[in-house]
Amino acid sequence: MMLSIPAVISAEQLRQCRETLAAADWPDGRATAGYLATRVKHNRQLAPDDPLMARIGDLLVDALAANPAFISAALPLKVLPPRFNRYGEGDQYGNHVDNSVLSVRGAAVRIRTDISATLFLSEPDEYDGGVLVVEDSFGRHDVKLPAGHLILYPGTSLHRVTPVTRGLRFASFFWIQSLVRNDADRSLLLELDTAIQKLALQLPDTPQLAQLTGVYHNLLRRWAET
């Protein structure tokens, strides 16, 4: 499942993020990459111990927790603290698949990367190139969203960022361990939840609403891992 969620942060929150990141130090992104990734990763990334990571990351996590579309689609159990990168002219990230399990810095916590997420922090007309390309069983998807928009896609997907040929591309990226491990099961639950919400608006008194809600929660109860 791939899902674009618009405006997960407010215009004021976006302004704060952009101003903070514009003045940050940006070490080589390969410092945080594994052996194979260092051969294809060419960008800049905030250092793991940079205090800006926690400050801006907390803002984003709070915004996500208050976003119904994100909760419904991801069914988050754990969210890895957001990271931030910058692509300038000539920067790119070649084909790769994200690590299956990642650790939280400074804590004895590991997260299974069921879902990958990119939050765009630059407007599409501020840079050329820099397209997130995701390839999965449904084919190729080219993603370049407005600032403040989020894309969710399976952590199992092969993906890359094409070379930036003009401007700067800022983004946040992170991973989610879902209550529901299987992507197809999450997709089914999202489809059912969306239909229930629409039915609640159109026919709030229909008895089938309670039945369908029960089906949703019974499926979630069967598939959820806590």
Helices and strands as residue ranges (DSSP letters): E 3-5, H 11-22, G 29-32, G 37-39, E 41-42, E 44-45, H 51-65, H 68-74, E 76-79, E 83-87, E 92-96, E 101-103, E 110-112, E 115-120, G 124-126, E 127-129, E 132-136, E 139-143, E 150-154, E 158-161, E 164-167, E 169-178, H 183-202, H 208-223
